[in-house]
């Protein structure tokens, strides 16, 4: 069974806002969640409608994203897409957490320093 994950990007990070992303990563996974293919798609402009259309055309199963408006969240849920929203951090770390079944909406995956201590 093939599983497809869509991650709107800002460089190597999960894009902070779903509706402002112009770059999208689609991970195509085989049995055992092995990445078979990574596709990066550059959109001509940021558009939540276009991004939703792309996800439906690609038959996305899972969305990992930053902030998403309620209207689009509900639409994608209605289309039976699993959504992990309000995710901040590197996309590969987000995927790693998803793969280990520990990713939760709202996860802050970026490392940060507080008074010289890495958190």
N, C-alpha and C positions, 0 to 999 in steps of 0.2 A: 504494500500500500504506500502510495506517495503522500507526503505531507508537505504543505507549502507554508512558509512563514514570511510575512512581509514586515519590513522594518524601515520606516522613513528615517533618513539619515541627515546629519549635519557633520560632514567629514567622517570621522570614525565613531561618532557618538550617535545615540538615538536622538532624532530631531526633537527639540523642546516642544514644538507645536506641530500637530498633525497637519493642520491646514496651511502651514507655511513651508512644508518640505518640498524641495525640487529634485531630490535624489532619493531613490528607493532601492533597498536591497531585498531581493527575493531569494530565500534559501529553499532549495528543493531537497527534501530528505527521503531516504529509502528506509526500509525496515531497520529498526534499531536506532533510528534518528541519525543516521550517517549522512553527512552533507554530500550529496551527489553533484550538485551544481549551485553556484552562486551567480545571480544575475543582478547587475546594477543598472537601473533605468534612470535616465535623466529626463525629468518632465520639462516641457517648454515653459511652464509657469507654475507657481504654487496654486493649487486648487484642491480643496477637500473633495469636491464632486469628481474631479478627474482621478484622484487617488482611489476613491471608492470604486469607480468604474474599472480602473486597472486591477484592483484586488479581485473583483468579481470575474473579470476576463481571465485572470491568472488562476482562478479557483483557489484562492487563499483560504487556508484553514485557521491560521493564527496571525494576529496582529500584535506586534510589540511596538508601542509608541509612547511619546510624551503626552502632553495635554491634548485632549480631543473634545470637541463640542458635543454636548449631550445628543443633539440631533443625529450626528454621524455615528456616535457610539450606539444609539438605539437601532439605527438602520442596519449597521453591521452585525449587531447581536441578532436582529431579526433574520438576517441572512445566514445565521448559524456560524459566525466567525468568532472564535475565542479571542478575547481582547485582554491584553495586559497594558494598562494605560498608566500615565504619570510615571513612566520609567525614565530615570536619568542615568547616563553613563555610557560606557563603551558598548557598541552593539555586540561584540563577541562575548563580552562578559554577561550581557543580558541573555544571549543565546545559551551560554554555558549554564546559567541558573535555570533557564527554562528546561533545558535538557535533563538537569538533575531534579526537576520537578519542585524547585524551591523558589521560582520567580513569583512575586506577588505584585499586583498593581500598587504603585506608589514607591517601589524600591528605588533607593538612591545608591547606585553602584559605583559612583566615582570616588576615587580616593581623594582625601583632602587633608590638609595640614592645619592643626590648631596649635599655635605656639611651638612649632617645630616638631610636633608629634604627629605621625601619620595615623589617620583614623580610617 
